[in-house]
Amino acid sequence: DTGVSQNPRHKITKRGQNVTFRCDPISEHNRLYWYRQTLGQGPEFLTYFQNEAQLEKSRLLSDRFSAERPKGSFSTLEIQRTEQGDSAMYLCASSPTAPTGNQPQHFGDGTRLSIL
Amino acid sequence: AQKVTQAQTEISVVEKEDVTLDCVYETRDTTYYLFWYKQPPSGELVFLIRRNSFDEQNEISGRYSWNFQKSTSSFNFTITASQVVDSAVYFCALSVSGSRLTFGEGTQLTVNP
């Protein structure tokens, strides 16, 4: 049973560059979530997918951010024209859909983004 | 809007002490789910427990126990006979829509030998 996989683990880039992160969920999970976590804070929700459909986006997800899950399997999160404030840990999680109730979300190790 | 408050930013105990982590939540929904996650120094969030709003029965799992009280909107977590390996940041989280988790700011627990 492989867990949620995120790549890369670390990304260092210059301000203004574009970056893309990848998340591979647990294979039988059809829900996929992105969160952002800054130092000393709890994770903050960004967006989530049910299969390939993006069902909810946070107001935190500015127009510089875009997420896709084209075939309902892996997902990518792209940040265009990165800014200093984008420095954070980007977490991906997945869960199955249950007939009733919320299934727990299982998290990957995250991608740590540092903007120079 | 939903909100989770973990008033204890840091707790330090000596091994074998019992420790309780507090969590207070706010929501207007009558159906909701509460969670606890552990984030060790390695960084990965590890799921510990889920509770729905209709089940106030307390739960015990080994050295861990959880006390859910709707009357005070609290979902507290107790570790009995703490161990050094329990050192981590613990997050309480709330979900009402079946999608997003709203996390508290976390409690850093340090267990000293």
Interface residues (C-beta under 8 A of the other chain):
Chain A: R31 Y33 Y35 G40 Q41 G42 P43 E44 F45 Y48 L55 E56 S58 M89 L91 A93 G101 N102 P104 Q105 H106 F107 G108 D109 G110
Chain B: V4 Y33 F35 Y37 S42 G43 E44 L45 V46 F47 R50 N52 F91 A93 S95 S97 G98 S99 R100 L101 T102 F103 G104 E105 G106
